[in-house]
Amino acid sequence: MTQTKENSDIRSNNNSQNQAQGEAAMTADKLRIVACIDGSRAAPAVCDFAAWASRHMDTPLMLLHVLDEERYPAEPDLAGSIGLGSREHLLDELAELDRKRSKLALEHGHHMLDEAEARVKTAGIGETVKRQRHDNLAEALTALEKETRLFVMGLHGESSSDRDVHIGSQLETVIRSVHRPILLVPDEYREPKSAMLAFDGSATAFKGIEMIAASPVLQGMPLHLVMVGADTADRWEQLKKAEKMLEGLGVEITLAIRAGDVEPTLHAYQEEHGIDILVMGAYGHSRIRQFLVGSTTTTMLKTAHKPLVILR
């Protein structure tokens, strides 16, 4: 009787494990690269980097256009505009103009998605999903997290020009809101061949190492693990521990410790070794993560000339 119960328990456990594995496989099959398409000058590069990521990670691609609900409300509300000199018929005309603007913006978004689809097809992506949302960008991306492996966005917003470069106005909010890796790209595409990870030895940093070890995002790329700070035995021990965790990637791993201020030191190391992608965690209390907050965020992203992967 006991033997029968044990066999039954074993079968039950095996069934549970098989079901869990099946659910995990189904979840993985649903994951996509999500490319955020807009009217910025970075949009073509977003398509190119997203196509590269889709091929590199063997993951389907979604092209997403989000129409800002504040700039283009679906149903304008001018009730608060009633005051001195107001005329009801004028308010009605203004509301109608806003509706027309929103409709035209939606149509323009459809055209941008069609052009993006044609571009990624040229890059070898056979099938894509196109989606348009009328929403706040951060909320739209948060809603897509469960089906997303990687978000791809441009570093520069639609208001950028050659003389005055702006990072995307909603970028910091997005970085704080979503919990999937974000690939932030410059205006020019160059196929990534190598990567470096800004590492500080914290518990959060080791979680980032676990994420990289389990993800195909850096597969096949030589990887540099770089710490900024004093050259101590403890720090080398942390680096070697991280290196061991990444052995499964099967790539060449270089360890380095550099003294100096975080931002210029990381950039200098990246330029010195010709590294294509900088990977780092976003927000926290350590020196490396803290510099991604406030005005330093603007400086870091504004001066970036190569892609960054932000881990959350």
Helices and strands as residue ranges (DSSP letters): H 2-30, E 32-36, H 43-57, E 61-68, G 79-81, H 88-122, E 128-135, H 137-143, G 145-147, E 148-154, H 171-177, E 182-185, E 195-198, H 203-214, E 223-228, H 233-245, G 247-249, E 253-258, H 262-273, E 277-281, H 287-290, H 295-303, E 308-311
